[in-house]
Amino acid sequence: MNSIIRHMPDATALQPDFRSAMRQLVGGVSVITVGRGDEVTGMTVSSLSSLAVDPPSIIVSLNRNASSWPILQRERVFGANLLAADQIGVAERFAGKGGLRGAERFAGAEWRRRVTGVPLLVGALATLDCEVEEIIERHSHAIVIGKVVHIDVAPQSAALAYWHGSYVGVDREDDLGRLAAFSVPDPRLTP
Ligand SMILES: Cc1cc2nc3c(=O)[nH]c(=O)nc-3n(C[C@H](O)[C@H](O)[C@H](O)COP(=O)(O)O)c2cc1C
């Protein structure tokens, strides 16, 4: 097996390797939404993950230069919208494609409000309405811990992931079919 293992004391020298290592990590794509009324915005993230089931809580890492950051810090509530494979357009808008800002990013999709009042995406795989429990500012980013106060889950459909700098659809039926084609038969299951 070919592997690259380097031990370098200088953190700057490690950055290219770090970037290429992180490109190997498959990330589910979500959109964080913040603000209420006219002052709404949001951003595409792949850093969202589950923190705990009891209490239901999530963790997400946000760049403190992002336009969402001051609003999230002030309002202390946010939405986490887990995107379906056919929502690449939403992901691109909230990544700032075409220079879209603030409320412009919400155009072309349907949004609703639940408990906290932040916009939640209709048709997302799941939406989590969250109150900020804790913020840890570290390096360029803020690690935000969200306490989930409302959940909507859609019927199962393909998920949107990001891998090696590209969007990838993850479809349970398709991928199970492909896996079956490659899998070695289990002798215990064959007569
Ligand atoms: C697939 C994908 C995943 C991203 N994940 C994150 C993330 O986890 N944290 C983050 O701070 N920015 C992330 N970004 C970048 C932000 O979406 C982008 O910088 C942000 O929307 C721009 O902020 P702005 O509102 O200041 O324009 C990601 C971008 C893409 C395309």
Ligand as a Chemical Component Dictionary entry (heavy atoms), coordinates in Angstrom:
data_LIG
# 
_chem_comp.id                   LIG 
_chem_comp.type                 NON-POLYMER 
_chem_comp.pdbx_formal_charge   0 
_chem_comp.three_letter_code    LIG 
# 
loop_
_chem_comp_atom.comp_id 
_chem_comp_atom.atom_id 
_chem_comp_atom.alt_atom_id 
_chem_comp_atom.type_symbol 
_chem_comp_atom.charge 
_chem_comp_atom.model_Cartn_x 
_chem_comp_atom.model_Cartn_y 
_chem_comp_atom.model_Cartn_z 
_chem_comp_atom.pdbx_ordinal 
LIG C1  C1  C 0 -19.496 22.171 0.086  1  
LIG C2  C2  C 0 -19.086 23.348 0.920  2  
LIG C3  C3  C 0 -18.884 23.192 2.272  3  
LIG C4  C4  C 0 -18.513 24.273 3.088  4  
LIG N1  N1  N 0 -18.341 24.072 4.425  5  
LIG C5  C5  C 0 -18.051 25.115 5.222  6  
LIG C6  C6  C 0 -17.961 24.952 6.639  7  
LIG O1  O1  O 0 -18.155 23.850 7.179  8  
LIG N2  N2  N 0 -17.648 26.047 7.385  9  
LIG C7  C7  C 0 -17.424 27.275 6.827  10 
LIG O2  O2  O 0 -17.138 28.224 7.553  11 
LIG N3  N3  N 0 -17.525 27.468 5.482  12 
LIG C8  C8  C 0 -17.845 26.431 4.681  13 
LIG N4  N4  N 0 -17.980 26.617 3.333  14 
LIG C9  C9  C 0 -17.800 27.958 2.764  15 
LIG C10 C10 C 0 -19.060 28.815 2.956  16 
LIG O3  O3  O 0 -20.227 28.226 2.430  17 
LIG C11 C11 C 0 -18.869 30.184 2.277  18 
LIG O4  O4  O 0 -17.621 30.676 2.590  19 
LIG C12 C12 C 0 -19.898 31.130 2.764  20 
LIG O5  O5  O 0 -21.157 30.863 2.255  21 
LIG C13 C13 C 0 -19.536 32.496 2.334  22 
LIG O6  O6  O 0 -19.875 33.304 3.355  23 
LIG P1  P1  P 0 -20.448 34.756 3.101  24 
LIG O7  O7  O 0 -21.845 34.654 3.644  25 
LIG O8  O8  O 0 -19.555 35.635 3.911  26 
LIG O9  O9  O 0 -20.437 35.034 1.643  27 
LIG C14 C14 C 0 -18.332 25.554 2.512  28 
LIG C15 C15 C 0 -18.535 25.726 1.132  29 
LIG C16 C16 C 0 -18.923 24.633 0.348  30 
LIG C17 C17 C 0 -19.167 24.829 -1.126 31 
# 
loop_
_chem_comp_bond.comp_id 
_chem_comp_bond.atom_id_1 
_chem_comp_bond.atom_id_2 
_chem_comp_bond.value_order 
_chem_comp_bond.pdbx_ordinal 
LIG C1  C2  SING 1  
LIG C2  C3  SING 2  
LIG C2  C16 DOUB 3  
LIG C3  C4  DOUB 4  
LIG C4  N1  SING 5  
LIG C4  C14 SING 6  
LIG N1  C5  DOUB 7  
LIG C5  C6  SING 8  
LIG C5  C8  SING 9  
LIG C6  O1  DOUB 10 
LIG C6  N2  SING 11 
LIG N2  C7  SING 12 
LIG C7  O2  DOUB 13 
LIG C7  N3  SING 14 
LIG N3  C8  DOUB 15 
LIG C8  N4  SING 16 
LIG N4  C9  SING 17 
LIG N4  C14 SING 18 
LIG C9  C10 SING 19 
LIG C10 O3  SING 20 
LIG C10 C11 SING 21 
LIG C11 O4  SING 22 
LIG C11 C12 SING 23 
LIG C12 O5  SING 24 
LIG C12 C13 SING 25 
LIG C13 O6  SING 26 
LIG O6  P1  SING 27 
LIG P1  O7  DOUB 28 
LIG P1  O8  SING 29 
LIG P1  O9  SING 30 
LIG C14 C15 DOUB 31 
LIG C15 C16 SING 32 
LIG C16 C17 SING 33 
# 
